Amino acid sequence: MMPKPKLVDQKRLRLVRNNVGFIAEHLEAMQRDVHGLEYDPWKDEVDDIWKRIFDQISKMSGEIQQSAFEVIREPWTSYITHYGIRGAS
């Protein structure tokens, strides 16, 4: 029988899921306004959210970390494919 994930890992996984939802909202706005004034600020914010997501995942225990990677696999792959990553600030 597998041990129950720690409460802190469950909270981190919930944060990851919530942040993926925020990213989806931003990407929808970015797609509507590719050449608009808000595109760059939205892109910067999405990049920051991804950093926070990976920070949370790095703090998780192994098993729950795998679940988190499954949660972000499709949106991360899509994001990298369409928007790439700018150089580190």
KOLFINU-166189 format. One record per atom (N, C-alpha, C): residue in three letters; x, y, z. Coordinates in steps of 0.05 Angstrom, whole numbers, padded with zeros to 5 digits, always signed. Each point is the difference from the previous one (the first is absolute). Layout:
N
ALAXYZ...
//
This chain:
89
MET+00017-00024+00000MET-00017+00024+00000MET+00018+00025+00000MET-00007+00019-00017MET+00016+00025-00002MET-00007+00018+00023PRO+00021+00014+00010PRO-00006+00019+00022PRO-00015+00024-00011LYS-00016+00012+00016LYS-00015+00024-00007LYS+00019+00024-00004PRO-00003+00016-00021PRO+00018+00023-00004PRO-00002+00019+00024LYS+00022+00013+00006LYS+00000+00020+00022LYS-00019+00022-00007LEU-00012+00012+00020LEU-00018+00023-00004LEU+00013+00022-00015VAL+00025+00006+00006VAL+00014+00022-00014VAL+00003-00006-00030ASP+00004-00026-00007ASP+00002-00007-00028ASP-00027+00002-00014GLN-00021-00007+00014GLN-00027+00003-00011GLN-00006+00030-00005LYS+00008+00017+00018LYS-00004+00029-00004LYS+00016+00010-00024ARG+00025-00010-00002ARG+00016+00009-00023ARG-00012-00010-00026LEU-00010-00024-00001LEU-00013-00010-00024LEU-00024+00017-00007ARG-00016+00007+00020ARG-00023+00017-00005ARG+00009+00028-00011LEU+00022+00011+00011LEU+00010+00025-00011LEU+00009-00003-00029VAL+00012-00022-00007VAL+00009-00005-00027VAL-00025+00000-00018ARG-00020-00015+00008ARG-00025-00002-00016ARG-00013+00028-00004ASN-00001+00015+00022ASN-00012+00027-00002ASN+00017+00018-00018ASN+00026-00002+00002ASN+00017+00017-00017ASN-00002-00008-00029VAL-00004-00025-00006VAL-00004-00009-00028VAL-00026+00013-00011GLY-00020+00002+00017GLY-00024+00014-00008GLY+00004+00029-00006PHE+00017+00014+00017PHE+00007+00028-00006PHE+00014+00003-00026ILE+00018-00019-00006ILE+00015+00001-00025ILE-00020-00003-00024ALA-00019-00018+00002ALA-00019-00004-00021ALA-00015+00026-00006GLU-00008+00014+00021GLU-00014+00026-00003GLU+00018+00021-00014HIS+00025+00001+00008HIS+00019+00019-00012HIS+00005-00007-00029LEU+00003-00025-00006LEU+00006-00008-00028LEU-00024+00006-00018GLU-00024-00003+00010GLU-00023+00007-00016GLU+00000+00030-00006ALA+00007+00016+00019ALA+00002+00029-00004ALA+00022+00007-00019MET+00023-00013+00002MET+00023+00005-00017MET-00007-00007-00029GLN-00015-00022-00004GLN-00007-00008-00027GLN-00020+00019-00013ARG-00016+00013+00016ARG-00019+00020-00011ARG+00014+00026-00008ASP+00023+00006+00013ASP+00013+00026-00003ASP+00030-00003-00005VAL+00007-00016-00020VAL+00028-00006-00005VAL+00018+00025-00004HIS-00011+00020-00013HIS+00016+00024-00006HIS-00008+00024+00017GLY-00015-00005+00022GLY-00010+00021+00017GLY+00021+00008+00021LEU-00007+00022+00014LEU+00017+00010+00021LEU+00002-00018+00024GLU-00020-00017+00004GLU+00000-00017+00024GLU+00015-00026-00004TYR+00007-00007-00025TYR+00013-00026-00005TYR+00025-00004+00016ASP+00018+00018+00000ASP+00026-00003+00014ASP-00004-00003+00030PRO-00017+00017+00013PRO-00004-00003+00029PRO-00013-00027+00006TRP-00019-00009-00017TRP-00012-00027+00005TRP+00021-00022-00003LYS+00016+00002-00020LYS+00022-00020-00004LYS+00018+00000+00024ASP+00008+00023+00010ASP+00018+00001+00023ASP-00014-00013+00024GLU-00026+00005+00004GLU-00014-00011+00022GLU-00002-00031-00002VAL-00005-00009-00024VAL-00002-00029-00004VAL+00027-00013+00005ASP+00022+00012-00009ASP+00026-00010+00006ASP+00005-00002+00030ASP-00009+00021+00015ASP+00003+00000+00029ASP-00016-00022+00013ILE-00025-00004-00010ILE-00016-00022+00011ILE+00013-00027-00005TRP+00011-00004-00024TRP+00014-00025-00005TRP+00023-00004+00020LYS+00015+00021+00005LYS+00022-00002+00020LYS-00011-00008+00027ARG-00022+00011+00008ARG-00012-00007+00026ARG-00009-00029+00000ILE-00012-00009-00022ILE-00008-00028-00002ILE+00023-00019+00003PHE+00022+00005-00014PHE+00023-00017+00002PHE+00013+00001+00027ASP-00001+00023+00013ASP+00010+00003+00027ASP-00016-00018+00019GLN-00026+00000-00002GLN-00017-00017+00017GLN+00005-00029-00006ILE+00003-00008-00025ILE+00005-00028-00007ILE+00026-00009+00011SER+00020+00017-00001SER+00027-00008+00010SER+00000-00006+00030LYS-00020+00011+00015LYS-00001-00005+00029LYS-00017-00024+00007MET-00012-00013-00019MET-00018-00023+00005MET+00016-00026+00003SER-00012-00019+00014SER+00011-00026+00001SER-00004-00014-00027GLY+00015-00021-00004GLY+00000-00014-00027GLY-00026-00007-00012GLU-00017-00014+00015GLU-00025-00011-00011GLU-00019+00023-00008ILE-00003+00019+00017ILE-00018+00022-00006ILE+00012+00018-00021GLN+00026+00001-00002GLN+00014+00015-00020GLN-00008-00011-00028GLN-00001-00026-00002GLN-00007-00013-00026GLN-00029+00008-00007SER-00018+00001+00019SER-00027+00009-00005SER+00000+00029-00011ALA+00016+00017+00012ALA+00002+00028-00008ALA+00010+00002-00029PHE+00020-00016-00006PHE+00010+00000-00028PHE-00021-00008-00020GLU-00017-00019+00008GLU-00022-00008-00018GLU-00020+00023-00004VAL-00005+00015+00022VAL-00018+00023-00002VAL+00010+00021-00019ILE+00026+00005+00000ILE+00011+00021-00017ILE+00010-00009-00027ARG+00001-00026-00005ARG+00012-00009-00025ARG-00011+00013-00025GLU-00026-00001-00004GLU-00012+00010-00025GLU+00002+00031-00001PRO-00008+00014+00022PRO+00002+00030-00003PRO+00029+00010-00003TRP+00019-00014+00013TRP+00028+00009-00002TRP+00011-00005-00028THR-00006-00024-00011THR+00009-00007-00027THR-00012+00020-00021SER-00026+00006+00003SER-00013+00019-00018SER+00013+00028+00003TYR+00004+00008+00025TYR+00012+00027+00005TYR+00027+00002-00012ILE+00017-00019+00004ILE+00028+00001-00010ILE-00001+00000-00031THR-00017-00016-00011THR-00002-00002-00029THR-00009+00026-00013HIS-00019+00014+00013HIS-00011+00024-00013HIS+00013+00026+00009TYR+00011+00000+00025TYR+00010+00026+00010TYR+00029-00001+00007GLY+00012-00023+00002GLY+00029-00002+00007GLY+00006+00012+00027ILE+00025+00002+00006ILE+00010+00012+00024ILE+00020+00021-00007ARG-00004+00024+00012ARG+00019+00021-00004ARG+00024-00005+00018GLY+00022+00013-00005GLY+00023-00002+00017GLY-00006+00008+00029ALA+00014-00012+00018ALA-00004+00005+00029ALA+00005+00030+00006SER-00017+00010+00018SER+00003+00029+00008SER+00021+00003+00021
//
